[in-house]
Amino acid sequence: MQINPVKFKVPDNVSIVILEVSKELALVYEKFFRSAGLNVIATFNRAEDLFSGFTSSYNSEIRKSIVLLDYKMPEMDGVTIARRLKELNSSQRIILTTLEDPSKFSAMRYKLFDAIITRPFTISDLLAAIDEKSIELIS
């Protein structure tokens, strides 16, 4: 019996940068995104490594990508990270993943984040948020 692979409806030219404290979850995201046909530019487990990417060869690629940002990072929270990212690139696209109540972020939703996804979430939820942001990136 042959199993047909699942096809995802996300444009091919969408790039993702992952900032996730859990190395295991970051690996799951990366494998999933690659299988969905998305370009994973880099995966970081520390915010400072991501910020360093803005001064490295990743600079232009990161600025054009969607950053998938874990709220619970050890050195600073996702709000602080998002603010620093916006200082580096005011048009940076950021999707926040969190276990927190999303109403906690409602005041900053449109200022800092393009989407907020509460864990646990489905892959469909994540792809919908990426698809919505990718339309803005390629238009």
KAQUI-V537505 format. One record per pair of residues at least 6 apart in sequence whose ideal C-beta (glycine too) atoms are under 6 Angstrom apart, sorted by the first residue. I is the first residue (numbers start at 0). GAP is how many residues later the second one is. Records with the same first field share a line. If there is no record, write none. Layout:
# KAQUI-V537505
I: GAP  GAP
This chain:
# KAQUI-V537505
7: 28
9: 26  117  120  121
10: 123
11: 25
13: 24  120
14: 24  26  50
15: 17  22  24  49  50  52
16: 24  25  45  48  50
17: 8  11  25  50
18: 25  31  50
19: 6  50
20: 49  52
22: 22
25: 17
29: 10  13
32: 7
33: 6
40: 20  24
41: 16
43: 6
46: 26  28  29  34
52: 9
53: 34
62: 26
65: 27  67
66: 27
67: 27
68: 9  25  27
69: 27
70: 7  25  27
77: 18
81: 12  30
84: 7
92: 21  40
93: 19  20
94: 19  20  34
95: 17  20
96: 20
98: 20
101: 14  16
104: 11
113: 19
114: 14
116: 8  12
